[in-house]
């Protein structure tokens, strides 16, 4: 059969196989290994010292002639300085010479010089997605060399670096010339309070749909430039950006008419967040907050009044929220069609008896429920909610140590549409219950559970029913 099938047919078969079959396919023969590599469109590599063997990397990448997506991660040992861009530049030069068809490149975690990006842009003209680490100071003129870019993620190195006066890319004054970039997704990590040079980028991103700021103490330019990228913004993520959160939320509330998703993690402002919730002009559909000391009932009350179109609400570590605020929110969303609710590590879930039952009665249309890491959550409280939420297809109870076999049996009876279940680190759930669940849950397609809780019978049922088991 191997002789009858031509290379093209074998490659077509390889492209349709699940990723779990990759290791087996490549061991059949040298021919299959060669065909498998040449048919791969995506590859992820972690590079270990010594980095002098770039010839080996070049040879390897040459075998993957169809690559369109490449992720490279560099691991340094104590003898190599991770602030030296020479190593990264050499590796990036190999990528430029061997992967001309690339459409997506993720190159982390070490900085690359701006001159090496110029070479990359000349070689990989089809790049639409780029994720890199850059040295300081901020200089963004090189972005113009990638006209096809739609997704850009930049992390600025914590170490400073002087501008090379002989490199015009590095001394290019980006704030003097505006452009019309095609970027739709932008992620910026590590902007310092005194950094400057991002203003040009803000003014040039008129088509931006998604924005992510992480560990930023500033926005790298004036807010008058920043607001020019907000007109078409649909998603924004703010992670550990306490220094700029008020200003960003203020301008989003005033300028974003199409925003449908907001995430704020680890660093908020009570007043700034309340102002945003109360004055948001867009029809927000997804809200994800991890603000242990900044989120309280005032915010939930404002959500109940202003966010009537929410489809997804995710709250993590909400220490100051009480049952009163959550009940008010649940009542207001009874007719809004809320499809996803997450209360992760929220002690109010364990502290106030009957809260989950009330939420379940108001939110019967839920499709996704995440109660992970509520360690003291008991069967009685969970079951009182699950019997009302009969349309669930995604359930996460990871780390709920108080949940036992009784709850799993109840879920099996009530929730006939479950497809994805995560019961990892649930000490009270035993292998017998898991075996029954895998066998009898009618639509189950994926389950997260410890391997030592999977009996031979459970593995057999999972295999026969094409259920993915993640351990």
Secondary structure, DSSP 8 states (H G I E B T S, - for coil): -TTTS-HHHHHHHHHHS-GGGHHHHTTS-HHHHHHHHHH--EEEEEE-S-TT-HHHHHHHHHH-TT--EEEEEE---TTS-TT-HHHHHHHHHHHHHH-TT-SEEEEEEEEE-HHHHHHHHHH-TT--EEEEEE-SS---GGGGG-TT--EEEEEE-SS-----TT-HHHH--GGG--------EEEEE---TT----HHHHHH-TT--EEEEES-S--SS-HHHHGGG-TT--EEEEES-TTTHHHHHHHHHHH-SS--EEEEES---HHHHHHHHHH--S---EEEEE-TTT--HHHHHHHHHH-TT-SEEEEES-TT--HHHHHHHHHHTTTTT--EEEEET-HHHHHSTTHHHHHHHH-TT-SEEE-TT-TT--HHHHHHHHTT-TT--EEE-TT-TT-BHHHHHHHHHH-TT--EEE-TT-TB--HHHHHHHHHH-TT--EEE--GGG--HHHHHHHHHTT-EEE-
